[in-house]
Amino acid sequence: MPTKTRARWAIPQILLLALSLALAASALPGSAQAWWQKDWPYRKQITIDTSAKGVELQQPIGRAPLLIRLHWGNFKFDDSQENGADLRFVATDDKTPLAYHIESFDPLLGVAAVWVDIPQFPVGATKSIWMYYGNKKAPAATDTAATFDPDYTAIYHFDAGAGVPPKDKTAYANQARTAPAAVDAGAVIAQGGRFTGAAPMMIDASPSLAIHAGSPFTFSAWVRMDAPQPQAAIYARRDGVGALVVGIDQGAPFVDVAGQHISASAALAKGQWAHLALVSEGRAVTLYVNGKPAGTVAASLPDLNSPIAIGGDVPGGSLAAFTGGIDEVRFSRIARPASLIQMDAASQGAESRLTSFGADEKQSGLGFGYFGVIIKSVTIDAWVVIAILGVMAVTSWYVMWNKAVYVAGVDRANDRFMARFREHAEDPLALTEADRIDPRDAKHLKDSSLYRIYLAGAHDIRRRVRTGERLTLRAESIEVIRALMDATLVRENQRLSKGLVLLTISISGGPFLGLLGTVVGVMITFAAIAAAGDVNVNAIAPGISAALLATVTGLGVAIPALFGYNYILTRNKDVQANMQVFVDEFVTRISETYCNQIFSRAAE
């Protein structure tokens, strides 16, 4: 393939490659990582930090539920469904969905509490998960029971209404039989149980809640004391001579188990939430207050398979009913590690440093973000106009590319021709003889408009040569030669201008066609609003935005065409000026040269 032809094809290949890369870049997500599912336009990275900068953990805790607190400072409730049904949580690999459930979601107040199952917590390090949202059509996908491992035998969020017994969140369905006296709207996590010193919340016995002698067991809860009380029960269970009690005595947490007593040295602050936990490892029982050990006793749990009282003692018991708030009550049939108790106490409070939130990421491309709203609102008539404008755009781009390549090739060939023409200044007709043209130049000269004009005049001169006669060009002959060259010049100008009318159509017609599409789209939008009788900005804005897309498309066709037309027109004028100058130069040379030279056909 000739060098010039290769150059011509290289330009469109580069342009196509650049266009492909631009389209691919616009369709890819803003982040380097893959997007979990394209139906979710937004996501946010959540980092779990168990290093010294977050909640420092030095021992593994394995699988555990993580509390995610959302508020206006870290989440855009307007971009999610009103009940948070579109929330999804995905593991670090951005592929594996994580089980979760929503304890509360209030877009008006801008607060939400969500529990997410983390299969493996980091130890002294960071780990990230992804939260996806924004799919307005997504169904709820919560899986409450799967959020907790099977060793949790009962969990109560107190998220039911007033007077409604709380439901167990585990798969064992150990529902409470009675409800707290009231709902505590200011609990540590969403809402909790409000206890007024009356009857406790009762939980019936069940096989999953049974405690066997010497078996491991863990109880935990958040507690807020309204005022110091003597011997008030938080958790109580009695079965014959065996008993297990967690309570508060004048503000100091205590545990009674198998005749043994543990009491914390410091009292709880009035009106403040504190995390209490009891862990039995089989032969020792430990009381934790706010994640720290407050006392340990060598004791084993007795057999217990009786009803459980929360916020007071069981019937026949001697302890007082508790006055205050209780939230997030949990029972486990294993001894939870101290690191998990520490993590729960540090992460479930209002000021947790365990989690941090990254910036909101929006999936890019034509179907997402604000532009996605516009695309989805475009009507059929607007699509027709946009399709026509698309054809005009492609046509104008092709014309601009084709004419730019052509005029650049002509200009280079003209420069080469003029260099060879001036090398033979003593013989203006030298370049009509094939043997006097370098073969390397021959393939380039055929693209020169000056060479074609030159041949038109030179061939007419050679036609006038007669054997043995002196060639004398009269004024009339000079004018004939000029006329022949001028005729060729006109045809060359026509070749340069060929197709430019398509650019002028795009420049002038594109905006008007786009405006037509906009006007029709606005008319349809207002007609639809009038028919529906619903006048609000949410009904008007999408239709108007989509209608304006036609005008934007029209301008997108016209503006590049205008720039390209002016560029090509300027290049054409340069070539046209060079052709006119050459005609004058050539005619002047032959007028001077062929007044007394003799040509013979034998010499040709």
Secondary structure as GFF3:
##gff-version 3
##sequence-region A 1 604
A	DSSP	alpha_helix	3	27	.	.	.	ID=ss1
A	DSSP	beta_strand	42	49	.	.	.	ID=ss2
A	DSSP	beta_strand	64	71	.	.	.	ID=ss3
A	DSSP	three_ten_helix	77	79	.	.	.	ID=ss4
A	DSSP	beta_strand	88	90	.	.	.	ID=ss5
A	DSSP	beta_strand	100	106	.	.	.	ID=ss6
A	DSSP	beta_strand	111	118	.	.	.	ID=ss7
A	DSSP	beta_strand	126	133	.	.	.	ID=ss8
A	DSSP	three_ten_helix	145	147	.	.	.	ID=ss9
A	DSSP	beta_strand	152	156	.	.	.	ID=ss10
A	DSSP	beta_strand	182	184	.	.	.	ID=ss11
A	DSSP	beta_strand	192	196	.	.	.	ID=ss12
A	DSSP	beta_strand	201	203	.	.	.	ID=ss13
A	DSSP	three_ten_helix	207	209	.	.	.	ID=ss14
A	DSSP	beta_strand	217	225	.	.	.	ID=ss15
A	DSSP	beta_strand	232	239	.	.	.	ID=ss16
A	DSSP	beta_strand	242	249	.	.	.	ID=ss17
A	DSSP	beta_strand	252	257	.	.	.	ID=ss18
A	DSSP	beta_strand	260	263	.	.	.	ID=ss19
A	DSSP	beta_strand	273	280	.	.	.	ID=ss20
A	DSSP	beta_strand	285	289	.	.	.	ID=ss21
A	DSSP	beta_strand	292	297	.	.	.	ID=ss22
A	DSSP	beta_strand	308	310	.	.	.	ID=ss23
A	DSSP	beta_strand	320	321	.	.	.	ID=ss24
A	DSSP	beta_strand	323	332	.	.	.	ID=ss25
A	DSSP	alpha_helix	338	347	.	.	.	ID=ss26
A	DSSP	beta_strand	355	362	.	.	.	ID=ss27
A	DSSP	alpha_helix	369	377	.	.	.	ID=ss28
A	DSSP	alpha_helix	380	423	.	.	.	ID=ss29
A	DSSP	three_ten_helix	430	432	.	.	.	ID=ss30
A	DSSP	three_ten_helix	434	436	.	.	.	ID=ss31
A	DSSP	alpha_helix	439	445	.	.	.	ID=ss32
A	DSSP	alpha_helix	449	463	.	.	.	ID=ss33
A	DSSP	beta_strand	469	471	.	.	.	ID=ss34
A	DSSP	alpha_helix	475	497	.	.	.	ID=ss35
A	DSSP	alpha_helix	500	532	.	.	.	ID=ss36
A	DSSP	alpha_helix	537	593	.	.	.	ID=ss37
A	DSSP	beta_strand	597	599	.	.	.	ID=ss38
A	DSSP	three_ten_helix	601	603	.	.	.	ID=ss39
###
